Amino acid sequence: MTSPRHPYSSAKIRVMTLREAVMARPRMYFGDAPHHDRPIILLAWAVGLLQKFVLPQSPRVRVVVRTDGAFEVGAQFAVVPIPRSLDTVEEVLLGAAWWTELCRSSHVTASGQADAGSDEFGLRLVEVESPVMQFACDPDVVGAGAQTWWPGWLDRLPSVLAAMPSPSTHDVVIAVDQATGEQRILRPSRAE
């Protein structure tokens, strides 16, 4: 419906990409977080995603912020269900990482794969010895540059992780800052 005063019609509707939507309304995705915490939120999303697949006997996820500003999230011993429409662990993990469009680059490696049968829904289960997801944040989307994102990230990460939903309250996150060589073992506590 259009009116002379408001010439708006369905012809003017355009579907936005995720990137355009985030840039137009970043608070819908990142809340009130300052620009310099947005990459930490992306990192926490990747941690949460990988935690869904990590085996209970080894609930550890390793996070490394590299000197080039990119980050990687890895685990040991995960089981990934593969739907019939997908072929590989890499496809499943990248497909579940809905935010990859917000990154300059994203890559998944999954070494040491072995068939683990199927689940009650008929999904093929694959044991993965060490899945690793790598992301390079895009400054146009998250704001500013890597020099403002990462200083102090080891201090800020626990509170960001605590605010994220997680499948387990006993997960351990090993966080490594490649630039400083600092490493911390984080045991995020969740609000109940």
Sequence and secondary structure as in RCSB ss.txt:
>XXXX:A:sequence
MTSPRHPYSSAKIRVMTLREAVMARPRMYFGDAPHHDRPIILLAWAVGLLQKFVLPQSPRVRVVVRTDGAFEVGA
QFAVVPIPRSLDTVEEVLLGAAWWTELCRSSHVTASGQADAGSDEFGLRLVEVESPVMQFACDPDVVGAGAQTWW
PGWLDRLPSVLAAMPSPSTHDVVIAVDQATGEQRILRPSRAE
>XXXX:A:secstr
   SSS   GGG     HHHHHHH THHHHTT  GGGHHHHHHHHHHHHHHTTB TTS EEEEEE TTS EEEEE
SSEEEEE TT   HHHHHHHH GGGGGEEEEEEEEEEEEEEEE TT  EEEEEEEEEEEEEE HHHH S HHHHS
TTHHHHHHHHHHHS  S SS EEEEEETTT  EEEE      
